[in-house]
Structure formats: C-alpha cells, structure tokens
C-alpha cells in the first residue's frame, strides 16, 4: 500500500516559524513533523510514499531525497497553488491504482492506529474524541457510518473530530473532480467525501487512540513534551568532568558538554553543539545542531532550533526559538504571568498557564534584554540592550 502525504501548505497560523519553512518541517525532538509521520507509517508497513509539496517544497526535497535513508521510496508532486486538500490529492492521481492511505502532513499519529486503518476496506475516515472541537472538523456518525462532516461548526453535533488520516480507493478521484470550492475558496477533501455520502456511498470511520494536531506554534511544545520521552538515549559526543546527567539524554556526534553542566532528561541535543560550562538544561528540551548553550544558561521545556546561540546568563522557558538566533548576555524570557492566569497570544487563548515566546529565525538581542510572556517575535528582529519586547512583533523590527 502507498501513502500520499499532504505537505504543500504554509501554515500561516504557525508564523513566524513558517516564514522560511513549510509547517511540516518544523522540528519536534529534533526531527521534522513529517519525519515522525513517515517513521510511524513505515512501522505500519508502508514503504512507498508520495509527498505533495508546494510552499518551500525544496526544503522537503533536500531533507528527504528519495527516501533511501529511511529505506523507503519517496516520489514528489508539486501543488504550485495551494487550493485545498482535494486539489492537492488530485496532483497524486497518477501514482495510485489501488487502495491507499492519505495523511495530512502536520499531524502526529501512531503506528498502531495507522495499521488498524490499513487493515480495513473501502473508504475509512480516522477520527478522534476531542474535549475541545474549536477550529477542528467535526464528524457526525450513525450505525458505524459517517453521515456528515462539518468544518468548524459553532454547535458541534458530536465530540468526534476529523484526524486527517484516510483510507481511500481510486474511486475518490471522480468525487474530487466534481468537488466545488468551499466558502474558504478551496477544494476540500471533506467536501469530496460528503459528496459520496450524500450519493449513498459508504464512508466508515476508525477511532484513533493517539493524535496530535499542530495548529499553533505552542502546540509544538505539547508535541515535544510527548515525543522526547521516546527518543533513544545515547552519547555520541564528549562529556567533560563534573557533568551531571540524570534521566534520558540523547547527545549528538561532535557535541561537547563542558564541565559543571547539569542535564535533567529527557533532553535531546543535536550534533556539533557546545553546551556549558555551568549551564542547566531541564526536562523536555530539544536543542538542534550547531547550537551554543553557554555559561549560566537555563533552559526548560523548550525547542531550540539549529545554529542558535544562548551564550551567557540566559533564561528560556516554555519557548520555541528559531534558527540562527543570538541572545545577548542576560537576555531572559518570562514564561509565567504574575497572576498565574492562562496566557493569551494576540487574540488567541493558548490554554497554557506557562508559555514563554515564539521567536523566529535570526533574531538578535542585546545585553539584559527581556521578552514578555506570550510574545511572537518576527524573523530578523533586533531587541536592543535593556529593551523589553512584548506582544506580536513583525519581522525585521527594531526595538530599542
């Protein structure tokens, strides 16, 4: 069986992190979302993949190539205009001639759920029970069949949501060709399925045991929190004397952990990093390749992307820091409001009591700069010495 993975979208709600990469390439435990999905599908028995790429598609091609590193085969088709999921799937029509799996590229699912769906016949929609259905597609079912799929309905008829994983047959392409644009101006796979349902075609469903939808930047933290525990511990680097490592830690090739550093796992550290001396890396932190975490730095429950430098007396908690950032000595990120209430980012309620900042690529700060809770910092922004950054800050801003 083949799997078609939709990986063409930008993911605008993930700004500023997706200004320079597609959403599916955002890292969780030092692997792109798309890689986690590929690995789980391969474990379920799939060896042939079709990636539908578009926005910054070259990033996906460069990273995955032909799939040989994972012992799978990857073909690519390009959706030059992102006109919806149904339109994206039509791009892959020439690659499938029997039942196949369709996966949204920005979700996390497990091998066991994928395998259970693969074992079914006909058209199957993966669903998951959700406490909060806001901004999710809701599925109404009866007698083991799907009877209606709703997109972001105000009063949902059930707590079952569309998980973005489907078992399809080539017959779906006729419905795709007859699908009209949705009110959002896109061709939606859910509209194609509803077309089949309305014509009497059987669409069944399978409940998943595990699913994470990554809609907003802080969702990466939740995904990292669950995924980093599964990383195989090991050390391919160099550890100096008087370093303490407790719990699970994965340390990449060429990385040096300098004296008097304290690492409390689970922690993932990439290749060619310089860690310490005298730093404190707390649980569920992921540090990418070629990073410098220096003297007196404390990091907790955060994602630090490739090439970023936090070299002197910095504090980063519950944050996502983009690539090639450089924080001046004493720069700190607040992650808890004084009243300890849940944090809002712009007009969005995050439902998180602890959240630091979402920082884009190539952001620079001066000495003793401060970043307030729930801030979004656009790419290439400079925050001057002693300055305070707060709220949503556009790319290339200068704060002094």
Buried (B, 14 or more C-beta within 10 A) or exposed (E): BBBBBBBBBBBEBBBBBBBBBBBBBBBBBBBBBBBBBBBBBBEBEBBBBBBBBBBBBEBBBEBBEEBEEBEBEBBBBEBEEBBBBBBBBBBBBEBBEEBBBBBBBBBBBBBEBBBBBBEEEEBBBBBBEBEEBEEBBBBBBEEEEBBBBBBEBEEBBBBBBBBBBBBBEEEBBEBBEEBEBBEEEBBBBBBBBBBBBEEEBEBBBBBBEBBBBBBBBBBBBBBBBBBBBEBEBEBEBEBBEEBEBEEBBBBBEBBBBBEBBBBBBBBBBBBBBBBBBBBBBBBBBBBBBBBBBBBBBBBBBBBBBBBBBBBBBBBBBBBBBBBBBBBBBBBBBBBBBEEEEEBBBEEBEBEBBBBBBBBBBBBBBBBBBBBBBBBBBBBBBBBBBEBEBBEBBEBEBEBE
